[in-house]
Amino acid sequence: MTNRKVIGTWVDPPSGWRYGFPRIKECNTPTSEWLIENGYPEKEVSFACENCRSWIAYEGDADD
């Protein structure tokens, strides 16, 4: 168990490396909208939402 503060969720859609993923999602925006806002191709969002990897992001994690 960790005492680090949770700041969001890492999101890694399929082929996300092409568009700068994984990235930390810190908001309550629906994932489909957030992916598009962050440069993921709109035509691939439905597939990405069903096949996306995600894990907890803690304070101090690098998102670059």
PDBQT receptor file of N, H, CA, C and O in Angstrom, charges set to zero:
ATOM      1  N   MET A   1       0.837  -1.179   0.000  1.00  0.00    +0.000 N 
ATOM      2  CA  MET A   1       0.000   0.000   0.000  1.00  0.00    +0.000 C 
ATOM      3  C   MET A   1       0.886   1.248   0.000  1.00  0.00    +0.000 C 
ATOM      4  O   MET A   1       1.994   1.232   0.535  1.00  0.00    +0.000 OA
ATOM      5  N   THR A   2       0.399   2.297  -0.590  1.00  0.00    +0.000 N 
ATOM      6  H   THR A   2      -0.502   2.310  -1.025  1.00  0.00    +0.000 HD
ATOM      7  CA  THR A   2       1.195   3.520  -0.705  1.00  0.00    +0.000 C 
ATOM      8  C   THR A   2       0.486   4.699  -0.050  1.00  0.00    +0.000 C 
ATOM      9  O   THR A   2      -0.741   4.731   0.042  1.00  0.00    +0.000 OA
ATOM     10  N   ASN A   3       1.267   5.651   0.397  1.00  0.00    +0.000 N 
ATOM     11  H   ASN A   3       2.264   5.625   0.322  1.00  0.00    +0.000 HD
ATOM     12  CA  ASN A   3       0.706   6.873   0.961  1.00  0.00    +0.000 C 
ATOM     13  C   ASN A   3       0.716   8.006  -0.049  1.00  0.00    +0.000 C 
ATOM     14  O   ASN A   3       0.359   9.137   0.282  1.00  0.00    +0.000 OA
ATOM     15  N   ARG A   4       1.117   7.717  -1.266  1.00  0.00    +0.000 N 
ATOM     16  H   ARG A   4       1.407   6.799  -1.535  1.00  0.00    +0.000 HD
ATOM     17  CA  ARG A   4       1.148   8.755  -2.288  1.00  0.00    +0.000 C 
ATOM     18  C   ARG A   4      -0.265   9.149  -2.702  1.00  0.00    +0.000 C 
ATOM     19  O   ARG A   4      -1.179   8.324  -2.690  1.00  0.00    +0.000 OA
ATOM     20  N   LYS A   5      -0.433  10.413  -3.066  1.00  0.00    +0.000 N 
ATOM     21  H   LYS A   5       0.309  11.083  -3.076  1.00  0.00    +0.000 HD
ATOM     22  CA  LYS A   5      -1.735  10.944  -3.463  1.00  0.00    +0.000 C 
ATOM     23  C   LYS A   5      -2.077  10.521  -4.899  1.00  0.00    +0.000 C 
ATOM     24  O   LYS A   5      -1.258  10.659  -5.808  1.00  0.00    +0.000 OA
ATOM     25  N   VAL A   6      -3.292  10.007  -5.087  1.00  0.00    +0.000 N 
ATOM     26  H   VAL A   6      -3.957   9.895  -4.349  1.00  0.00    +0.000 HD
ATOM     27  CA  VAL A   6      -3.786   9.662  -6.425  1.00  0.00    +0.000 C 
ATOM     28  C   VAL A   6      -4.178  10.956  -7.128  1.00  0.00    +0.000 C 
ATOM     29  O   VAL A   6      -4.922  11.768  -6.579  1.00  0.00    +0.000 OA
ATOM     30  N   ILE A   7      -3.669  11.144  -8.362  1.00  0.00    +0.000 N 
ATOM     31  H   ILE A   7      -3.065  10.484  -8.809  1.00  0.00    +0.000 HD
ATOM     32  CA  ILE A   7      -3.973  12.377  -9.107  1.00  0.00    +0.000 C 
ATOM     33  C   ILE A   7      -4.811  12.131 -10.347  1.00  0.00    +0.000 C 
ATOM     34  O   ILE A   7      -5.275  13.083 -10.974  1.00  0.00    +0.000 OA
ATOM     35  N   GLY A   8      -5.012  10.882 -10.712  1.00  0.00    +0.000 N 
ATOM     36  H   GLY A   8      -4.634  10.108 -10.203  1.00  0.00    +0.000 HD
ATOM     37  CA  GLY A   8      -5.789  10.582 -11.906  1.00  0.00    +0.000 C 
ATOM     38  C   GLY A   8      -5.542   9.161 -12.356  1.00  0.00    +0.000 C 
ATOM     39  O   GLY A   8      -5.240   8.276 -11.555  1.00  0.00    +0.000 OA
ATOM     40  N   THR A   9      -5.675   8.961 -13.654  1.00  0.00    +0.000 N 
ATOM     41  H   THR A   9      -5.920   9.679 -14.304  1.00  0.00    +0.000 HD
ATOM     42  CA  THR A   9      -5.511   7.639 -14.247  1.00  0.00    +0.000 C 
ATOM     43  C   THR A   9      -4.630   7.740 -15.482  1.00  0.00    +0.000 C 
ATOM     44  O   THR A   9      -4.843   8.600 -16.337  1.00  0.00    +0.000 OA
ATOM     45  N   TRP A  10      -3.644   6.863 -15.571  1.00  0.00    +0.000 N 
ATOM     46  H   TRP A  10      -3.471   6.165 -14.876  1.00  0.00    +0.000 HD
ATOM     47  CA  TRP A  10      -2.886   6.747 -16.817  1.00  0.00    +0.000 C 
ATOM     48  C   TRP A  10      -3.810   6.090 -17.840  1.00  0.00    +0.000 C 
ATOM     49  O   TRP A  10      -4.496   5.119 -17.521  1.00  0.00    +0.000 OA
ATOM     50  N   VAL A  11      -3.832   6.609 -19.056  1.00  0.00    +0.000 N 
ATOM     51  H   VAL A  11      -3.274   7.398 -19.315  1.00  0.00    +0.000 HD
ATOM     52  CA  VAL A  11      -4.663   6.056 -20.123  1.00  0.00    +0.000 C 
ATOM     53  C   VAL A  11      -3.749   5.746 -21.310  1.00  0.00    +0.000 C 
ATOM     54  O   VAL A  11      -3.006   6.609 -21.778  1.00  0.00    +0.000 OA
ATOM     55  N   ASP A  12      -3.815   4.501 -21.788  1.00  0.00    +0.000 N 
ATOM     56  H   ASP A  12      -4.418   3.800 -21.407  1.00  0.00    +0.000 HD
ATOM     57  CA  ASP A  12      -2.968   4.050 -22.900  1.00  0.00    +0.000 C 
ATOM     58  C   ASP A  12      -3.825   3.317 -23.922  1.00  0.00    +0.000 C 
ATOM     59  O   ASP A  12      -4.005   2.103 -23.825  1.00  0.00    +0.000 OA
ATOM     60  N   PRO A  13      -4.364   4.057 -24.914  1.00  0.00    +0.000 N 
ATOM     61  CA  PRO A  13      -5.199   3.424 -25.939  1.00  0.00    +0.000 C 
ATOM     62  C   PRO A  13      -4.339   2.645 -26.936  1.00  0.00    +0.000 C 
ATOM     63  O   PRO A  13      -3.127   2.849 -26.996  1.00  0.00    +0.000 OA
ATOM     64  N   PRO A  14      -4.952   1.757 -27.716  1.00  0.00    +0.000 N 
ATOM     65  CA  PRO A  14      -4.215   1.010 -28.732  1.00  0.00    +0.000 C 
ATOM     66  C   PRO A  14      -3.467   1.962 -29.681  1.00  0.00    +0.000 C 
ATOM     67  O   PRO A  14      -4.033   2.946 -30.156  1.00  0.00    +0.000 OA
ATOM     68  N   SER A  15      -2.214   1.661 -29.942  1.00  0.00    +0.000 N 
ATOM     69  H   SER A  15      -1.754   0.861 -29.556  1.00  0.00    +0.000 HD
ATOM     70  CA  SER A  15      -1.335   2.489 -30.796  1.00  0.00    +0.000 C 
ATOM     71  C   SER A  15      -1.216   3.915 -30.274  1.00  0.00    +0.000 C 
ATOM     72  O   SER A  15      -0.906   4.833 -31.033  1.00  0.00    +0.000 OA
ATOM     73  N   GLY A  16      -1.457   4.099 -29.004  1.00  0.00    +0.000 N 
ATOM     74  H   GLY A  16      -1.709   3.353 -28.387  1.00  0.00    +0.000 HD
ATOM     75  CA  GLY A  16      -1.423   5.429 -28.414  1.00  0.00    +0.000 C 
ATOM     76  C   GLY A  16      -0.077   6.110 -28.505  1.00  0.00    +0.000 C 
ATOM     77  O   GLY A  16      -0.011   7.340 -28.509  1.00  0.00    +0.000 OA
ATOM     78  N   TRP A  17       1.005   5.341 -28.579  1.00  0.00    +0.000 N 
ATOM     79  H   TRP A  17       0.951   4.342 -28.576  1.00  0.00    +0.000 HD
ATOM     80  CA  TRP A  17       2.342   5.928 -28.691  1.00  0.00    +0.000 C 
ATOM     81  C   TRP A  17       2.447   6.841 -29.907  1.00  0.00    +0.000 C 
ATOM     82  O   TRP A  17       3.244   7.779 -29.905  1.00  0.00    +0.000 OA
ATOM     83  N   ARG A  18       1.661   6.581 -30.935  1.00  0.00    +0.000 N 
ATOM     84  H   ARG A  18       1.014   5.819 -30.936  1.00  0.00    +0.000 HD
ATOM     85  CA  ARG A  18       1.684   7.431 -32.141  1.00  0.00    +0.000 C 
ATOM     86  C   ARG A  18       1.169   8.843 -31.858  1.00  0.00    +0.000 C 
ATOM     87  O   ARG A  18       1.483   9.784 -32.587  1.00  0.00    +0.000 OA
ATOM     88  N   TYR A  19       0.382   8.979 -30.801  1.00  0.00    +0.000 N 
ATOM     89  H   TYR A  19       0.127   8.215 -30.208  1.00  0.00    +0.000 HD
ATOM     90  CA  TYR A  19      -0.288  10.244 -30.495  1.00  0.00    +0.000 C 
ATOM     91  C   TYR A  19       0.108  10.808 -29.136  1.00  0.00    +0.000 C 
ATOM     92  O   TYR A  19      -0.567  11.690 -28.607  1.00  0.00    +0.000 OA
ATOM     93  N   GLY A  20       1.197  10.303 -28.574  1.00  0.00    +0.000 N 
ATOM     94  H   GLY A  20       1.746   9.586 -29.004  1.00  0.00    +0.000 HD
ATOM     95  CA  GLY A  20       1.708  10.842 -27.318  1.00  0.00    +0.000 C 
ATOM     96  C   GLY A  20       1.146  10.217 -26.058  1.00  0.00    +0.000 C 
ATOM     97  O   GLY A  20       1.223  10.816 -24.986  1.00  0.00    +0.000 OA
ATOM     98  N   PHE A  21       0.589   9.037 -26.165  1.00  0.00    +0.000 N 
ATOM     99  H   PHE A  21       0.526   8.550 -27.036  1.00  0.00    +0.000 HD
ATOM    100  CA  PHE A  21       0.070   8.323 -25.004  1.00  0.00    +0.000 C 
ATOM    101  C   PHE A  21       1.090   7.283 -24.570  1.00  0.00    +0.000 C 
ATOM    102  O   PHE A  21       1.918   6.874 -25.384  1.00  0.00    +0.000 OA
ATOM    103  N   PRO A  22       1.060   6.840 -23.318  1.00  0.00    +0.000 N 
ATOM    104  CA  PRO A  22       0.053   7.077 -22.300  1.00  0.00    +0.000 C 
ATOM    105  C   PRO A  22       0.139   8.492 -21.733  1.00  0.00    +0.000 C 
ATOM    106  O   PRO A  22       1.200   9.117 -21.727  1.00  0.00    +0.000 OA
ATOM    107  N   ARG A  23      -0.996   8.972 -21.263  1.00  0.00    +0.000 N 
ATOM    108  H   ARG A  23      -1.857   8.465 -21.268  1.00  0.00    +0.000 HD
ATOM    109  CA  ARG A  23      -1.125  10.286 -20.617  1.00  0.00    +0.000 C 
ATOM    110  C   ARG A  23      -1.970  10.138 -19.364  1.00  0.00    +0.000 C 
ATOM    111  O   ARG A  23      -2.735   9.187 -19.206  1.00  0.00    +0.000 OA
ATOM    112  N   ILE A  24      -1.803  11.114 -18.480  1.00  0.00    +0.000 N 
ATOM    113  H   ILE A  24      -1.182  11.887 -18.609  1.00  0.00    +0.000 HD
ATOM    114  CA  ILE A  24      -2.575  11.097 -17.244  1.00  0.00    +0.000 C 
ATOM    115  C   ILE A  24      -3.876  11.871 -17.448  1.00  0.00    +0.000 C 
ATOM    116  O   ILE A  24      -3.866  13.043 -17.824  1.00  0.00    +0.000 OA
ATOM    117  N   LYS A  25      -4.988  11.196 -17.194  1.00  0.00    +0.000 N 
ATOM    118  H   LYS A  25      -4.996  10.244 -16.888  1.00  0.00    +0.000 HD
ATOM    119  CA  LYS A  25      -6.312  11.819 -17.258  1.00  0.00    +0.000 C 
ATOM    120  C   LYS A  25      -6.695  12.233 -15.846  1.00  0.00    +0.000 C 
ATOM    121  O   LYS A  25      -6.897  11.385 -14.977  1.00  0.00    +0.000 OA
ATOM    122  N   GLU A  26      -6.795  13.548 -15.618  1.00  0.00    +0.000 N 
ATOM    123  H   GLU A  26      -6.631  14.237 -16.324  1.00  0.00    +0.000 HD
ATOM    124  CA  GLU A  26      -7.065  14.080 -14.283  1.00  0.00    +0.000 C 
ATOM    125  C   GLU A  26      -8.480  14.631 -14.138  1.00  0.00    +0.000 C 
ATOM    126  O   GLU A  26      -8.802  15.220 -13.106  1.00  0.00    +0.000 OA
ATOM    127  N   CYS A  27      -9.312  14.459 -15.123  1.00  0.00    +0.000 N 
ATOM    128  H   CYS A  27      -9.051  13.981 -15.962  1.00  0.00    +0.000 HD
ATOM    129  CA  CYS A  27     -10.631  15.091 -15.112  1.00  0.00    +0.000 C 
ATOM    130  C   CYS A  27     -11.735  14.035 -15.189  1.00  0.00    +0.000 C 
ATOM    131  O   CYS A  27     -11.468  12.847 -15.368  1.00  0.00    +0.000 OA
ATOM    132  N   ASN A  28     -12.972  14.494 -15.050  1.00  0.00    +0.000 N 
ATOM    133  H   ASN A  28     -13.189  15.459 -14.905  1.00  0.00    +0.000 HD
ATOM    134  CA  ASN A  28     -14.129  13.602 -15.139  1.00  0.00    +0.000 C 
ATOM    135  C   ASN A  28     -14.757  13.591 -16.523  1.00  0.00    +0.000 C 
ATOM    136  O   ASN A  28     -15.845  13.046 -16.708  1.00  0.00    +0.000 OA
ATOM    137  N   THR A  29     -14.080  14.189 -17.497  1.00  0.00    +0.000 N 
ATOM    138  H   THR A  29     -13.196  14.632 -17.347  1.00  0.00    +0.000 HD
ATOM    139  CA  THR A  29     -14.556  14.181 -18.877  1.00  0.00    +0.000 C 
ATOM    140  C   THR A  29     -14.643  12.729 -19.359  1.00  0.00    +0.000 C 
ATOM    141  O   THR A  29     -13.756  11.933 -19.051  1.00  0.00    +0.000 OA
ATOM    142  N   PRO A  30     -15.684  12.368 -20.102  1.00  0.00    +0.000 N 
ATOM    143  CA  PRO A  30     -15.745  11.006 -20.641  1.00  0.00    +0.000 C 
ATOM    144  C   PRO A  30     -14.471  10.685 -21.430  1.00  0.00    +0.000 C 
ATOM    145  O   PRO A  30     -13.932  11.536 -22.137  1.00  0.00    +0.000 OA
ATOM    146  N   THR A  31     -14.013   9.465 -21.297  1.00  0.00    +0.000 N 
ATOM    147  H   THR A  31     -14.451   8.773 -20.722  1.00  0.00    +0.000 HD
ATOM    148  CA  THR A  31     -12.758   9.063 -21.931  1.00  0.00    +0.000 C 
ATOM    149  C   THR A  31     -12.777   9.297 -23.433  1.00  0.00    +0.000 C 
ATOM    150  O   THR A  31     -11.765   9.722 -23.990  1.00  0.00    +0.000 OA
ATOM    151  N   SER A  32     -13.888   9.037 -24.105  1.00  0.00    +0.000 N 
ATOM    152  H   SER A  32     -14.710   8.692 -23.652  1.00  0.00    +0.000 HD
ATOM    153  CA  SER A  32     -13.952   9.233 -25.554  1.00  0.00    +0.000 C 
ATOM    154  C   SER A  32     -13.675  10.690 -25.927  1.00  0.00    +0.000 C 
ATOM    155  O   SER A  32     -12.909  10.956 -26.853  1.00  0.00    +0.000 OA
ATOM    156  N   GLU A  33     -14.286  11.623 -25.220  1.00  0.00    +0.000 N 
ATOM    157  H   GLU A  33     -14.909  11.407 -24.468  1.00  0.00    +0.000 HD
ATOM    158  CA  GLU A  33     -14.049  13.049 -25.478  1.00  0.00    +0.000 C 
ATOM    159  C   GLU A  33     -12.614  13.427 -25.144  1.00  0.00    +0.000 C 
ATOM    160  O   GLU A  33     -11.967  14.154 -25.897  1.00  0.00    +0.000 OA
ATOM    161  N   TRP A  34     -12.120  12.935 -24.019  1.00  0.00    +0.000 N 
ATOM    162  H   TRP A  34     -12.646  12.344 -23.407  1.00  0.00    +0.000 HD
ATOM    163  CA  TRP A  34     -10.771  13.249 -23.579  1.00  0.00    +0.000 C 
ATOM    164  C   TRP A  34      -9.734  12.758 -24.584  1.00  0.00    +0.000 C 
ATOM    165  O   TRP A  34      -8.762  13.460 -24.860  1.00  0.00    +0.000 OA
ATOM    166  N   LEU A  35      -9.931  11.559 -25.133  1.00  0.00    +0.000 N 
ATOM    167  H   LEU A  35     -10.720  10.988 -24.908  1.00  0.00    +0.000 HD
ATOM    168  CA  LEU A  35      -8.998  11.036 -26.136  1.00  0.00    +0.000 C 
ATOM    169  C   LEU A  35      -8.935  11.950 -27.355  1.00  0.00    +0.000 C 
ATOM    170  O   LEU A  35      -7.849  12.269 -27.840  1.00  0.00    +0.000 OA
ATOM    171  N   ILE A  36     -10.086  12.366 -27.843  1.00  0.00    +0.000 N 
ATOM    172  H   ILE A  36     -10.968  12.107 -27.448  1.00  0.00    +0.000 HD
ATOM    173  CA  ILE A  36     -10.131  13.253 -29.012  1.00  0.00    +0.000 C 
ATOM    174  C   ILE A  36      -9.463  14.588 -28.697  1.00  0.00    +0.000 C 
ATOM    175  O   ILE A  36      -8.682  15.098 -29.501  1.00  0.00    +0.000 OA
ATOM    176  N   GLU A  37      -9.768  15.156 -27.528  1.00  0.00    +0.000 N 
ATOM    177  H   GLU A  37     -10.402  14.742 -26.875  1.00  0.00    +0.000 HD
ATOM    178  CA  GLU A  37      -9.158  16.435 -27.120  1.00  0.00    +0.000 C 
ATOM    179  C   GLU A  37      -7.645  16.340 -27.012  1.00  0.00    +0.000 C 
ATOM    180  O   GLU A  37      -6.946  17.347 -27.129  1.00  0.00    +0.000 OA
ATOM    181  N   ASN A  38      -7.140  15.138 -26.791  1.00  0.00    +0.000 N 
ATOM    182  H   ASN A  38      -7.708  14.320 -26.696  1.00  0.00    +0.000 HD
ATOM    183  CA  ASN A  38      -5.706  14.939 -26.617  1.00  0.00    +0.000 C 
ATOM    184  C   ASN A  38      -5.030  14.331 -27.837  1.00  0.00    +0.000 C 
ATOM    185  O   ASN A  38      -3.921  13.807 -27.742  1.00  0.00    +0.000 OA
ATOM    186  N   GLY A  39      -5.705  14.403 -28.992  1.00  0.00    +0.000 N 
ATOM    187  H   GLY A  39      -6.606  14.830 -29.069  1.00  0.00    +0.000 HD
ATOM    188  CA  GLY A  39      -5.069  14.060 -30.257  1.00  0.00    +0.000 C 
ATOM    189  C   GLY A  39      -5.273  12.658 -30.777  1.00  0.00    +0.000 C 
ATOM    190  O   GLY A  39      -4.666  12.289 -31.783  1.00  0.00    +0.000 OA
ATOM    191  N   TYR A  40      -6.106  11.862 -30.130  1.00  0.00    +0.000 N 
ATOM    192  H   TYR A  40      -6.599  12.162 -29.314  1.00  0.00    +0.000 HD
ATOM    193  CA  TYR A  40      -6.365  10.516 -30.628  1.00  0.00    +0.000 C 
ATOM    194  C   TYR A  40      -7.379  10.607 -31.768  1.00  0.00    +0.000 C 
ATOM    195  O   TYR A  40      -8.335  11.376 -31.665  1.00  0.00    +0.000 OA
ATOM    196  N   PRO A  41      -7.201   9.845 -32.853  1.00  0.00    +0.000 N 
ATOM    197  CA  PRO A  41      -8.115   9.938 -34.006  1.00  0.00    +0.000 C 
ATOM    198  C   PRO A  41      -9.556   9.582 -33.657  1.00  0.00    +0.000 C 
ATOM    199  O   PRO A  41      -9.823   8.520 -33.094  1.00  0.00    +0.000 OA
ATOM    200  N   GLU A  42     -10.466  10.464 -33.989  1.00  0.00    +0.000 N 
ATOM    201  H   GLU A  42     -10.249  11.327 -34.446  1.00  0.00    +0.000 HD
ATOM    202  CA  GLU A  42     -11.885  10.279 -33.660  1.00  0.00    +0.000 C 
ATOM    203  C   GLU A  42     -12.436   8.972 -34.214  1.00  0.00    +0.000 C 
ATOM    204  O   GLU A  42     -13.245   8.316 -33.558  1.00  0.00    +0.000 OA
ATOM    205  N   LYS A  43     -12.013   8.588 -35.408  1.00  0.00    +0.000 N 
ATOM    206  H   LYS A  43     -11.356   9.121 -35.941  1.00  0.00    +0.000 HD
ATOM    207  CA  LYS A  43     -12.551   7.371 -36.026  1.00  0.00    +0.000 C 
ATOM    208  C   LYS A  43     -12.138   6.097 -35.289  1.00  0.00    +0.000 C 
ATOM    209  O   LYS A  43     -12.731   5.043 -35.518  1.00  0.00    +0.000 OA
ATOM    210  N   GLU A  44     -11.134   6.170 -34.409  1.00  0.00    +0.000 N 
ATOM    211  H   GLU A  44     -10.652   7.027 -34.223  1.00  0.00    +0.000 HD
ATOM    212  CA  GLU A  44     -10.659   5.002 -33.683  1.00  0.00    +0.000 C 
ATOM    213  C   GLU A  44     -11.061   5.001 -32.201  1.00  0.00    +0.000 C 
ATOM    214  O   GLU A  44     -10.708   4.081 -31.463  1.00  0.00    +0.000 OA
ATOM    215  N   VAL A  45     -11.790   6.021 -31.773  1.00  0.00    +0.000 N 
ATOM    216  H   VAL A  45     -12.077   6.768 -32.372  1.00  0.00    +0.000 HD
ATOM    217  CA  VAL A  45     -12.109   6.189 -30.351  1.00  0.00    +0.000 C 
ATOM    218  C   VAL A  45     -12.990   5.069 -29.803  1.00  0.00    +0.000 C 
ATOM    219  O   VAL A  45     -12.742   4.608 -28.689  1.00  0.00    +0.000 OA
ATOM    220  N   SER A  46     -13.983   4.621 -30.518  1.00  0.00    +0.000 N 
ATOM    221  H   SER A  46     -14.184   4.995 -31.423  1.00  0.00    +0.000 HD
ATOM    222  CA  SER A  46     -14.857   3.544 -30.007  1.00  0.00    +0.000 C 
ATOM    223  C   SER A  46     -14.048   2.290 -29.701  1.00  0.00    +0.000 C 
ATOM    224  O   SER A  46     -14.197   1.694 -28.634  1.00  0.00    +0.000 OA
ATOM    225  N   PHE A  47     -13.201   1.896 -30.628  1.00  0.00    +0.000 N 
ATOM    226  H   PHE A  47     -13.079   2.381 -31.495  1.00  0.00    +0.000 HD
ATOM    227  CA  PHE A  47     -12.339   0.729 -30.425  1.00  0.00    +0.000 C 
ATOM    228  C   PHE A  47     -11.393   0.965 -29.247  1.00  0.00    +0.000 C 
ATOM    229  O   PHE A  47     -11.187   0.078 -28.419  1.00  0.00    +0.000 OA
ATOM    230  N   ALA A  48     -10.821   2.167 -29.182  1.00  0.00    +0.000 N 
ATOM    231  H   ALA A  48     -10.988   2.888 -29.855  1.00  0.00    +0.000 HD
ATOM    232  CA  ALA A  48      -9.875   2.495 -28.116  1.00  0.00    +0.000 C 
ATOM    233  C   ALA A  48     -10.533   2.412 -26.740  1.00  0.00    +0.000 C 
ATOM    234  O   ALA A  48      -9.929   1.902 -25.796  1.00  0.00    +0.000 OA
ATOM    235  N   CYS A  49     -11.746   2.900 -26.621  1.00  0.00    +0.000 N 
ATOM    236  H   CYS A  49     -12.236   3.314 -27.388  1.00  0.00    +0.000 HD
ATOM    237  CA  CYS A  49     -12.429   2.880 -25.322  1.00  0.00    +0.000 C 
ATOM    238  C   CYS A  49     -12.695   1.450 -24.848  1.00  0.00    +0.000 C 
ATOM    239  O   CYS A  49     -12.718   1.191 -23.645  1.00  0.00    +0.000 OA
ATOM    240  N   GLU A  50     -12.890   0.543 -25.767  1.00  0.00    +0.000 N 
ATOM    241  H   GLU A  50     -12.871   0.753 -26.744  1.00  0.00    +0.000 HD
ATOM    242  CA  GLU A  50     -13.135  -0.852 -25.409  1.00  0.00    +0.000 C 
ATOM    243  C   GLU A  50     -11.841  -1.619 -25.141  1.00  0.00    +0.000 C 
ATOM    244  O   GLU A  50     -11.866  -2.667 -24.495  1.00  0.00    +0.000 OA
ATOM    245  N   ASN A  51     -10.712  -1.107 -25.632  1.00  0.00    +0.000 N 
ATOM    246  H   ASN A  51     -10.691  -0.256 -26.157  1.00  0.00    +0.000 HD
ATOM    247  CA  ASN A  51      -9.455  -1.845 -25.561  1.00  0.00    +0.000 C 
ATOM    248  C   ASN A  51      -8.316  -1.050 -24.936  1.00  0.00    +0.000 C 
ATOM    249  O   ASN A  51      -7.144  -1.338 -25.182  1.00  0.00    +0.000 OA
ATOM    250  N   CYS A  52      -8.649  -0.076 -24.149  1.00  0.00    +0.000 N 
ATOM    251  H   CYS A  52      -9.601   0.158 -23.949  1.00  0.00    +0.000 HD
ATOM    252  CA  CYS A  52      -7.695   0.832 -23.536  1.00  0.00    +0.000 C 
ATOM    253  C   CYS A  52      -7.125   0.235 -22.250  1.00  0.00    +0.000 C 
ATOM    254  O   CYS A  52      -7.849  -0.378 -21.465  1.00  0.00    +0.000 OA
ATOM    255  N   ARG A  53      -5.817   0.421 -22.042  1.00  0.00    +0.000 N 
ATOM    256  H   ARG A  53      -5.229   0.919 -22.679  1.00  0.00    +0.000 HD
ATOM    257  CA  ARG A  53      -5.224   0.050 -20.751  1.00  0.00    +0.000 C 
ATOM    258  C   ARG A  53      -5.266   1.281 -19.863  1.00  0.00    +0.000 C 
ATOM    259  O   ARG A  53      -5.156   2.407 -20.348  1.00  0.00    +0.000 OA
ATOM    260  N   SER A  54      -5.425   1.068 -18.567  1.00  0.00    +0.000 N 
ATOM    261  H   SER A  54      -5.514   0.154 -18.173  1.00  0.00    +0.000 HD
ATOM    262  CA  SER A  54      -5.392   2.193 -17.631  1.00  0.00    +0.000 C 
ATOM    263  C   SER A  54      -4.903   1.707 -16.277  1.00  0.00    +0.000 C 
ATOM    264  O   SER A  54      -5.079   0.545 -15.913  1.00  0.00    +0.000 OA
ATOM    265  N   TRP A  55      -4.285   2.623 -15.539  1.00  0.00    +0.000 N 
ATOM    266  H   TRP A  55      -4.142   3.568 -15.834  1.00  0.00    +0.000 HD
ATOM    267  CA  TRP A  55      -3.805   2.325 -14.199  1.00  0.00    +0.000 C 
ATOM    268  C   TRP A  55      -3.720   3.617 -13.417  1.00  0.00    +0.000 C 
ATOM    269  O   TRP A  55      -3.745   4.701 -14.000  1.00  0.00    +0.000 OA
ATOM    270  N   ILE A  56      -3.618   3.513 -12.105  1.00  0.00    +0.000 N 
ATOM    271  H   ILE A  56      -3.597   2.632 -11.632  1.00  0.00    +0.000 HD
ATOM    272  CA  ILE A  56      -3.641   4.687 -11.213  1.00  0.00    +0.000 C 
ATOM    273  C   ILE A  56      -2.393   5.538 -11.424  1.00  0.00    +0.000 C 
ATOM    274  O   ILE A  56      -1.281   5.026 -11.546  1.00  0.00    +0.000 OA
ATOM    275  N   ALA A  57      -2.611   6.864 -11.463  1.00  0.00    +0.000 N 
ATOM    276  H   ALA A  57      -3.515   7.280 -11.363  1.00  0.00    +0.000 HD
ATOM    277  CA  ALA A  57      -1.507   7.833 -11.535  1.00  0.00    +0.000 C 
ATOM    278  C   ALA A  57      -1.354   8.492 -10.172  1.00  0.00    +0.000 C 
ATOM    279  O   ALA A  57      -2.326   8.984  -9.598  1.00  0.00    +0.000 OA
ATOM    280  N   TYR A  58      -0.137   8.500  -9.661  1.00  0.00    +0.000 N 
ATOM    281  H   TYR A  58       0.653   8.100 -10.126  1.00  0.00    +0.000 HD
ATOM    282  CA  TYR A  58       0.151   9.078  -8.365  1.00  0.00    +0.000 C 
ATOM    283  C   TYR A  58       0.915  10.395  -8.514  1.00  0.00    +0.000 C 
ATOM    284  O   TYR A  58       1.623  10.614  -9.497  1.00  0.00    +0.000 OA
ATOM    285  N   GLU A  59       0.754  11.253  -7.526  1.00  0.00    +0.000 N 
ATOM    286  H   GLU A  59       0.179  11.075  -6.728  1.00  0.00    +0.000 HD
ATOM    287  CA  GLU A  59       1.502  12.499  -7.480  1.00  0.00    +0.000 C 
ATOM    288  C   GLU A  59       2.998  12.174  -7.642  1.00  0.00    +0.000 C 
ATOM    289  O   GLU A  59       3.532  11.288  -6.976  1.00  0.00    +0.000 OA
ATOM    290  N   GLY A  60       3.641  12.901  -8.529  1.00  0.00    +0.000 N 
ATOM    291  H   GLY A  60       3.206  13.621  -9.071  1.00  0.00    +0.000 HD
ATOM    292  CA  GLY A  60       5.048  12.675  -8.793  1.00  0.00    +0.000 C 
ATOM    293  C   GLY A  60       5.305  11.839 -10.027  1.00  0.00    +0.000 C 
ATOM    294  O   GLY A  60       6.442  11.775 -10.494  1.00  0.00    +0.000 OA
ATOM    295  N   ASP A  61       4.267  11.185 -10.578  1.00  0.00    +0.000 N 
ATOM    296  H   ASP A  61       3.344  11.237 -10.198  1.00  0.00    +0.000 HD
ATOM    297  CA  ASP A  61       4.436  10.449 -11.825  1.00  0.00    +0.000 C 
ATOM    298  C   ASP A  61       4.702  11.438 -12.945  1.00  0.00    +0.000 C 
ATOM    299  O   ASP A  61       4.102  12.513 -12.980  1.00  0.00    +0.000 OA
ATOM    300  N   ALA A  62       5.578  11.094 -13.843  1.00  0.00    +0.000 N 
ATOM    301  H   ALA A  62       6.065  10.221 -13.815  1.00  0.00    +0.000 HD
ATOM    302  CA  ALA A  62       5.889  11.958 -14.982  1.00  0.00    +0.000 C 
ATOM    303  C   ALA A  62       4.909  11.705 -16.119  1.00  0.00    +0.000 C 
ATOM    304  O   ALA A  62       4.628  10.558 -16.465  1.00  0.00    +0.000 OA
ATOM    305  N   ASP A  63       4.398  12.774 -16.689  1.00  0.00    +0.000 N 
ATOM    306  H   ASP A  63       4.627  13.706 -16.408  1.00  0.00    +0.000 HD
ATOM    307  CA  ASP A  63       3.487  12.685 -17.841  1.00  0.00    +0.000 C 
ATOM    308  C   ASP A  63       4.104  13.495 -18.967  1.00  0.00    +0.000 C 
ATOM    309  O   ASP A  63       3.632  14.583 -19.298  1.00  0.00    +0.000 OA
ATOM    310  N   ASP A  64       5.154  12.957 -19.544  1.00  0.00    +0.000 N 
ATOM    311  H   ASP A  64       5.537  12.073 -19.275  1.00  0.00    +0.000 HD
ATOM    312  CA  ASP A  64       5.785  13.652 -20.681  1.00  0.00    +0.000 C 
ATOM    313  C   ASP A  64       5.962  12.694 -21.752  1.00  0.00    +0.000 C 
ATOM    314  O   ASP A  64       6.475  13.045 -22.815  1.00  0.00    +0.000 OA
TER     315      ASP A  64
